[in-house]
Amino acid sequence: MANASTAFPPLTLDPTLFKPAFDLSNTFTQSLLQAQRMQLDAFVAWQQALTAMGQELWDEWVCHCAGGVPIDA
């Protein structure tokens, strides 16, 4: 019966063997982060538009119903 150390030679892995897989994973992760960043930018722009619309409606209400001049902060 063969000895266990002679039956299987030691496993040597070249570190460059995994580089393409790591590069692909990195590219995929970066594209996902970029898509999420674009979604967040769109959400922030939408919120700013709603804020401006709400401020405009408030100013119109103050001028029309409260009889005053809106105070811009």
C-alpha positions as CSV (number, residue, x, y, z in Angstrom):
1,M,0.0,0.0,0.0
2,A,1.3,3.4,-0.9
3,N,2.1,6.0,1.6
4,A,-0.3,9.0,1.7
5,S,2.5,11.5,1.1
6,T,3.6,9.7,-2.0
7,A,0.2,9.0,-3.4
8,F,-0.8,12.6,-3.8
9,P,1.8,15.2,-4.7
10,P,1.7,18.5,-2.8
11,L,-0.7,20.9,-4.3
12,T,0.9,24.1,-5.5
13,L,-1.4,26.9,-6.8
14,D,-0.2,29.8,-8.8
15,P,-1.6,33.1,-7.4
16,T,-2.1,34.4,-11.0
17,L,-4.5,31.5,-11.6
18,F,-7.4,33.3,-9.8
19,K,-6.7,36.8,-11.2
20,P,-9.3,36.6,-14.1
21,A,-12.0,35.5,-11.6
22,F,-11.1,38.3,-9.2
23,D,-11.1,40.8,-12.0
24,L,-14.5,39.7,-13.2
25,S,-15.9,39.8,-9.7
26,N,-14.4,43.3,-9.2
27,T,-15.9,44.5,-12.5
28,F,-19.3,43.1,-11.6
29,T,-19.2,44.6,-8.1
30,Q,-18.1,48.0,-9.5
31,S,-21.0,48.1,-12.0
32,L,-23.5,47.2,-9.3
33,L,-22.1,50.0,-7.1
34,Q,-22.3,52.4,-10.0
35,A,-25.9,51.5,-10.7
36,Q,-26.8,51.9,-7.0
37,R,-25.1,55.3,-7.0
38,M,-27.1,56.4,-10.1
39,Q,-30.3,55.3,-8.3
40,L,-29.4,57.3,-5.2
41,D,-28.6,60.4,-7.3
42,A,-32.0,60.1,-9.1
43,F,-33.8,59.7,-5.7
44,V,-32.0,62.7,-4.3
45,A,-32.9,64.8,-7.4
46,W,-36.6,63.6,-7.0
47,Q,-36.6,64.6,-3.4
48,Q,-35.2,68.1,-4.2
49,A,-37.9,68.6,-6.8
50,L,-40.6,67.6,-4.3
51,T,-39.1,70.0,-1.7
52,A,-39.1,72.9,-4.2
53,M,-42.7,72.1,-5.2
54,G,-43.8,72.0,-1.5
55,Q,-42.0,75.3,-0.7
56,E,-43.7,77.0,-3.7
57,L,-47.1,75.7,-2.7
58,W,-46.5,76.9,0.9
59,D,-45.4,80.4,-0.3
60,E,-48.5,80.7,-2.5
61,W,-50.7,79.7,0.4
62,V,-49.1,82.2,2.7
63,C,-49.5,85.0,0.2
64,H,-53.0,84.1,-0.7
65,C,-54.6,82.9,2.6
66,A,-52.5,84.3,5.4
67,G,-52.1,87.7,3.9
68,G,-48.4,87.8,4.4
69,V,-45.2,87.7,2.6
70,P,-43.4,84.3,2.7
71,I,-40.2,84.3,4.7
72,D,-37.5,82.4,2.8
73,A,-35.1,80.6,5.2
